[in-house]
Amino acid sequence: MKKKLKFNACVGGILTGGMLLFILTGIFFLPYDPDAMNAELRFAGMSLAHPLGCDNYGRDILTRMLVGSRTTLLVALGTIVVGGGVGTLVGALTGYFGGWLDEVMMRVIDALFAFPSILLALVVVSLLGAGKYNVILALGIAFIPSFARVVRSQYLKLKEMDYVKNARIIGCGHFRIIFVHILPNTLSVLVPTLMIGFNNAVLAEAGMSYLGIGVQPPDASLGRMLSEAQTYLFAHPLQAISPGFAIVLLVLGFSLLADAMEEKGCRC
């Protein structure tokens, strides 16, 4: 078990670190204009000038991947901030106070949870319109129920612990107990949940962009690149393989890290 834990943490750290370094490189250096089209370079193969070749518009695929990975990361992180932040707050308040607040909020959460997250996101995007920021809002709303339930279950258990009762006896306020005493003790469960949510957000963004209702052209994202490459999958497979491989590495790295942290938290 210990060897598996170390292996997952090591491989996950390497994959995640490599992808983050790749994305960081794209912030400070881009070989070409990601939106510049060149008919002469249409479907150009791999070369020193274009290591991954060019797409059907003559755009450099490596440059598009640098920008697209950054966009996908932004959408995933934004989703976690919205869904994880609101879900954690709702779960903390309902789990700690209980009563009518718990009953009302949990019925709302149950109603949201009744819809598959991707379907709920599709409904929100259809109402707000496609685009990067609308996708973040839509996925964030769709992810609130899962975070709220995880955090609520932890608060229901932890609020009966002796250290919480002692904090009440010495006069600590509800705000301090909720966010200073209890919240840090939920991190062993919350952090892996956030990482799994990040993976789900990456896949959801890729799926929505692939369907044409996510990130819109000329902006690049990994899912958008896959959508643009599907017509030429067999004639020019590198155009689809490159963003697909990047998605796999990003998701696999965070999955292994989440698995390692979850195992460690369970053992503790």
Buried (B, 14 or more C-beta within 10 A) or exposed (E): EEEEBEEBBEBBBEBBEEBBEBBBEBEEEBEBEBBEBBEEBBBBEEEEEBEBBBBBBBBBBBBBBBBBBBBBBBBBBBBBEBBBEBBBBBBBBBBBBBEEEBEEBBEEBEEBBEBEBBEBBBBBBEEEEBBBEBBBBBBBBBBBBBBBBBBBBBBBEBBEEEEBEEBEEEEBEEEEBBEEBBBEBBEBBBBBBBBBBBBBBBBBBBBBBBBEBBBBEEBBBBBBBBBBBEEBEEEBEBBBBBBBEBBEBBBBBBBBBBBBBBBBBEEE
